[in-house]
Amino acid sequence: MNDAIEIPLSKTKILLLLIGAIAFVILGVAFTISPGTFQSGVFRSSEIIRIIGIVSVVFFGLCLLFIARKLVDNKVGLTIDQYGITDNTNGTSVGLIEWDDITNIRTIQIASTKIMMLDTDQPEKYMERATNAISKRAMKANHKMYGSPLSIVSNSLKIKYKDLEKLIWEEFDKRRK
């Protein structure tokens, strides 16, 4: 393959993710400030509601930062070429993932989100490329929980997951030794 396949970021999908993150941050702030208002049969303890609020603000606040960066990012979301897959889809993206380093491709599903895991025999090489401490910790957690630090999500791309999966498998099969 001499020509690169470029899949752009979907600003519409990213904007929707941003709105969702903002909503969860606002809800988390409300839980933190006024936990008694949200007490119910399920959540009877104000302290548990407050803890949920704090966790929501921290987690979705970090997500908000990463999503906002993607919204103004003008780079291509994903490039597939003869060298490998250049990933710019999420907060743990590390750039070029070389074909020679990919040993398998598999899908995991978390809630309704499908995530492509790229198994590698070089996990440390890619974890060292993380641009910040949060990304590095996320990659290490992915490696520990799912067996690989490398993941690609289609949530921010102008392509459906099944089409992305088919495309990457076709290119991977061409390069298997």
C-alpha positions in Angstrom: 0.0 0.0 0.0 1.6 3.2 -1.1 -1.3 5.5 -0.5 -2.2 6.3 3.1 -5.8 5.9 4.3 -6.8 8.9 6.4 -9.8 9.0 8.6 -10.6 12.5 9.9 -11.8 13.3 13.4 -15.6 13.9 13.6 -16.1 17.3 15.2 -19.8 16.5 15.6 -19.1 13.3 17.7 -16.5 15.2 19.7 -18.9 18.0 20.4 -21.5 15.6 21.6 -18.9 13.9 23.9 -18.0 17.4 25.2 -21.6 18.2 26.0 -21.9 14.9 27.8 -18.8 15.5 29.9 -20.0 19.0 30.8 -23.3 17.5 31.9 -21.6 15.0 34.2 -19.3 17.7 35.6 -22.3 19.9 36.4 -24.2 16.9 38.0 -21.0 16.0 40.0 -20.8 19.6 41.3 -24.5 19.5 42.3 -23.9 16.1 44.1 -20.9 17.6 45.9 -22.5 20.9 47.0 -25.9 19.6 47.9 -25.9 15.8 48.4 -29.0 15.8 50.5 -31.1 16.9 47.6 -30.3 13.6 45.8 -30.9 11.2 48.6 -33.3 8.4 47.6 -34.0 4.8 48.3 -30.9 3.8 46.4 -28.6 6.5 47.7 -29.4 7.1 51.3 -26.1 8.4 52.5 -25.2 12.0 51.8 -21.5 11.1 52.1 -21.7 8.5 49.3 -23.5 11.0 47.1 -20.8 13.6 47.8 -18.0 11.0 47.0 -19.8 10.1 43.7 -20.0 13.8 42.9 -16.3 14.4 43.6 -15.3 11.4 41.5 -17.6 12.6 38.7 -16.1 16.1 38.7 -12.5 14.7 38.7 -13.0 12.0 36.1 -15.3 13.9 33.7 -13.3 17.1 34.3 -10.2 15.3 33.0 -12.3 13.8 30.1 -13.5 17.4 29.4 -9.9 18.6 29.0 -8.9 15.8 26.6 -12.2 16.2 24.6 -11.8 20.0 24.3 -8.2 19.4 23.0 -9.6 17.0 20.3 -12.3 19.6 19.4 -9.6 22.1 18.3 -7.2 19.4 17.0 -6.8 19.8 13.2 -4.7 16.6 12.8 -6.1 13.5 11.0 -7.7 11.2 13.5 -6.2 7.9 12.1 -3.8 7.2 9.3 -3.1 3.7 8.0 -0.2 3.3 5.7 2.7 1.0 4.9 4.5 1.8 8.2 1.5 1.2 10.5 -1.3 3.0 12.2 -0.8 6.6 13.2 -3.3 7.1 16.0 -4.7 10.5 17.1 -8.1 9.3 18.4 -7.9 9.7 22.1 -6.0 10.9 25.2 -3.7 7.9 25.1 -2.8 8.1 21.5 1.0 7.7 20.8 1.3 8.4 17.1 2.7 5.7 14.9 2.1 2.1 15.9 4.3 0.0 13.6 2.9 -3.1 11.8 5.9 -5.1 13.0 5.0 -4.4 16.6 1.3 -5.5 16.3 0.8 -9.1 17.2 -3.0 -9.3 17.2 -6.1 -7.1 17.0 -9.1 -7.7 19.1 -12.2 -5.9 20.3 -13.3 -5.3 23.9 -16.6 -3.7 24.8 -17.1 -1.5 27.8 -20.8 -0.7 28.3 -21.9 0.1 24.7 -18.5 1.3 23.5 -16.4 -1.0 21.4 -12.6 -0.5 21.7 -10.0 -2.0 19.4 -7.0 -3.3 21.3 -3.8 -3.7 19.4 -1.7 -6.4 21.1 2.0 -5.7 20.9 5.2 -7.4 21.9 6.6 -3.9 22.6 4.3 -2.4 25.3 7.1 -0.5 27.1 8.1 1.2 23.8 4.6 2.7 23.4 4.0 3.5 27.1 7.2 5.5 27.1 5.8 7.7 24.3 2.9 8.9 26.5 2.9 12.7 26.4 1.8 13.2 30.0 1.5 11.4 33.4 -2.2 10.8 33.1 -1.9 9.2 29.6 0.9 7.0 30.9 -1.1 5.8 33.8 -4.1 5.1 31.6 -1.9 3.1 29.2 -0.4 1.1 32.1 -3.9 0.5 33.4 -5.1 -0.7 30.0 -2.1 -3.0 29.7 -2.8 -4.5 33.1 -6.5 -4.9 32.6 -6.7 -5.7 28.9 -3.3 -7.0 28.0 -2.2 -4.1 25.8 -1.6 -0.3 26.3 -2.7 0.4 22.7 -6.4 1.1 22.0 -8.3 2.8 19.2 -11.8 4.1 19.6 -14.0 5.2 16.8 -16.1 7.6 19.0 -14.1 10.5 17.7 -13.7 9.4 14.1 -15.8 9.9 10.9 -16.2 6.1 10.6 -18.4 3.4 12.1 -16.6 0.9 14.4 -17.4 -2.1 12.2 -16.0 -0.4 9.1 -12.9 0.7 11.0 -12.4 -2.8 12.3 -12.7 -4.3 8.8 -10.3 -1.8 7.3 -7.6 -2.3 9.9 -7.9 -6.1 9.8 -7.5 -6.0 6.0 -4.4 -3.9 6.2 -3.0 -6.1 9.1 -3.6 -9.3 7.2 -1.6 -7.8 4.2 1.4 -7.3 6.5 1.5 -10.5 8.5 4.7 -12.4 8.2 
